[in-house]
Amino acid sequence: MADRSFLDWPFFDDTHRALADHVDTWAAAELVDIDHSNPEAACQVLVKALAEADLLSLTAIDPADPSSRLDVRSLCILRETLARHDGLADFAFAMQGLGTGAISLFGTPEQKAEWLPLTRSGKALSAFALSEPASGSDVANIGMTARRDGDHYVLDGEKTWISNGSIADVYTLFARTGEAPGAKGLSAFIVPAGLPGFDASERIDVVAPHPLARLTFSGCRIPASSMIGKPGDGFRIAMSVLDVFRSTVAAAALGFARRALDESIKRVAERELFGAPMSALQMVQGHIADMALDVDASALLVYRAAWLKDMGAPRVSREAAMAKLYATDHAQDVIDKAVQLHGGDGVRKGHIVESLYREIRALRIYEGASDVQKVVIARQTLAM
């Protein structure tokens, strides 16, 4: 049983506690023996299941409700809980939010009304198309172009490492419109799947089974009304979206770490070594203590960042970067200790600890690699 005492912290209200109970109960019943052999098909099934449980409604604002907003603490609770039960379920949920985050935050009423009901109901899958072969961490170096041609923009270039890339129905895409050099010359667009000149068929296989793809654009035309915000707003929009969702990546890492700790506590209590339970060994106790410390420290950073955003802070770049850096790096440490405590079982294909070991590594790279988070933290701290 995962530790739930953190829900008594002052970061949360009763709505969040009820959500945590609901998601945990649902996940325990529904996320059992999920087949990861075909991640594209699995994600489509998981999105449908999440929609039927009304969990996707939290991934975007309700365009029919003027008071609707993204609740970052709810997003983090959901990602932590889903990750603890099944990594692909967390992925499927997260992409519905990240893929439409720019529409929720900056879209016109017409854009919100067209797409958000579809993604919130699971009728459309979404993707966030930012990374390129030469511009992953260096967003300002995006090379893909969007050239104005009358009432349209013409897209040329490629994106890579795009989650949901081969199965999404709608993409938030960032391209260079050229208003200024570097970051000030980027714009954001809504791009539906299946347009002429748009190919998303090249899958990318990675250590944990997720649907990733390379996208190519050659003379792909989209209406000028597809732009989110104004020309040149792309970098600001991308960073604002990451400001919200970076904390949720940290929450997913926290969920992986909690599961690793839970499995390790069970292991050392049941397994005997030298005539006594493993838990009686001081070295083992030291590992468990380190793991518990990393989990609680991560949780404090995650939910501080989420709480600050929900309380109205315009930007939480420093706090979100701290949460993502610490939670992902230390989840890696926690899971590595879990593998060690499980011995041979820890590297047996199909064991939960082995799957956690593969799942956690990508979180230290996507939505801002650990080294980039250090740059963000340093710059923000030096500017204070």
Buried (B, 14 or more C-beta within 10 A) or exposed (E): EBBEEBBEEEBBEEEBBEBBEBBBEBBEEBBEEBEBEEBBEBBBBBBBBBBEBEBBBBBBBBBEEEEBEBBBBBBBBBBBBBBBBBBBBBBBBBBBBBBBBBBBBBBBEEBBEBBBBBBBBBEBBBBBBBBBEEBBEEBEEBEBBBBBEEEBBBBBBBBBBBBBBBBBBBBBBBBBBBBEEEBBBBBBBBBBBEEEBBBBEBBBEBEBBBBBBBBBBEEBBBEBEBBBBBBBBBBBBBBBBBBBBBBBBBBBBBBBBBBBBBBBBEBBEEBEEEEEEBBBBEEBEEBBEBBBEBBBEBBBBBBBBBBBBBEEEEEBBBBBBBBBBBBBBBBBBBBBBBBBBBEEBBEEEEBBBBBBBBBBBBBBBBBBBBEBBEEBBEEBEEEE
